[in-house]
Amino acid sequence: MYLFYSALALCAGVMLPVQAAMNARLAKLMGSSLWAASFSGFMLTIILALGGFMSLGSLPRMTGAAHVPWWAWVGGVCGCVVLSATTIVAPKIGTSTMIALLVSGQVVCSLLIDSFGVLGMAAHPFDVRRACAAGLLLLATYLLR
C-alpha cells in the first residue's frame, strides 16, 4: 500500500504545475485570475461532491459534526489560497520556481506541524537529518529561481 500512496502523491504533485498553467491560461483569456480560480474551484466542488455521493450512495452523516474542532472546517480556505495564488503567480515567476516555493513552504510547515504535533497530527521530533533535508530543499529553491 505504501507504493500505491506514494504513486498517488506523486501524481498529485504532477497535477499542481499542470493546474497552475491551465488556470493561468484561463485567467489570461478571462481577464481575471480570481474568476479563473473560482471556476476551477467550482469544478473541484462538483467533481468531489459527485465522487463522495458515488462512494457513499447518499449524503454524509453529520452526527459527529458537533465534535469537530472549528479549524477542521476551514481547510477549504487553505485550498482557496493555493488555487488563487498558483493562478496568479505561475505566469509571473514560472511554474518551476512557483512549485519549488510551494514545496519549500509545505516542507517547512510540515516540519513545524510534525515537530509540535499540532492540528491533530502525531509528533515527530525535529532532528539534524530533517534540518539538512529542509536546508537542501531551500537551496534547490534558490537555485531554481
N, C-alpha and C positions, 0 to 999 in steps of 0.2 A: 504493500500500500504506500510505503514511503516514496517509491519511484513514481507511482501514479500522482501523488500530491505534488511531488517536485515538478513533474511534467506539466501539471495544471498551473502551478505558479509560474513556470517558465512561459507557458502560452499566454497567461495574463500579462506578464511582463512585455511580451512581444506586442500585445494589443495596445499598450499605453502610447507608444510613439505613433502607431498607425491611427489610433483615435485622435490624437492631437493634430496630426497632419490633415485628417479628414475634417475635423472641426475647424481648423484654421482656414481651409478652403471654403467651407460652408460660411464662415464668418466673413470672408472676403466677398463672397457672392451676395450675402445678405446685407453687408454693411454694418454688422453688429456682432461682436464677439459674444456678448451676453445672450442675444437671441439664438445664436448658433448653439451655445452651451445649453440653453433652455430646451431646444428641440432635441438635442442629444439626450438630455436628462429625461425628457418625455418618452423617448423611445426606450430608454433604460427602464423606466417605470412600467411601461406596457409589457415589455418582454419579461421582466421579473414577476409581475403580477400574474401573467399567463403561466409562467413556469411554476410559480407557487401553487396556483389553482390546479394545474395538471398533476402536480406531485401529491397534493392533499385531497383533491377532489372536492374541496369545499373551502370556505374562508377559514383563516386560522382561529384557533381557540384563544380567547383573550382572558381566560380565567386567572392567569398569573400576572396579568398586566399591572396590577396594583403593587406588586412586589418588585417590579423592575426599577433599578435606580434611574433617576432623571437623566443622567448623562448617557445612558444606553439608548435613549430615544433620539438623540440628536446626532447620531453618526452620519446621517444624510447631509448634515451641514459640512462635514469634512469632505464628502464626495462632491458637494456643490463647489467648494473651494478648489478642489483638484480639477474638476471638469472645467470650471471657468478659467482658472489660472493657465492650464495647459492650452486652452483655446487661444488665450491672449498672448502667452509667452512663446509658444513654438515658432510662429513666423518671425519673431523679433530676434531670438538668440539661436534658433535652430533646435531640431529635435534631440540631437545627441547631447548638447550641453544641457538642455532642459531636463532630459531624463537623468543625466548624471547628477544634477542638482536635486531632482526628486528623490532619487535613490539615496543620496547623501542625507537628505532630510529624513527619509524613512529610517535609515540605519541609526542615525543619532537619536531620533525619538524612540525607536525600538530599544536601543540600549538603555535609555532612561526608564522606559516602561518596565523592561526586564530587571534592571538593577534595583528598582524600588517596588516592584510587584504591584503597580497601580492598575486601575481600570479592570480589576478582577483577574489579572494575569498572575501566574506564579512567578516568584522572584528567581532570577538567575544572576549570580554575582558577576560584577564587572571585574575583569582581570586584564593582565598585560596582553594576552592574545587578542582579546576583543578590542582593546585600545589600539593595538597595532593594525588590526583589520580596518577599524574606522579611520585611522590616520592614512592608510594606503588608499582607501576609497576617496577621502578628501583630496589627496594628492592627485589621484586619477581625474577627479572632477576638475581640479585646477588645470591640469594638462589638456583636458578636452575643450576648454573654452576657446 
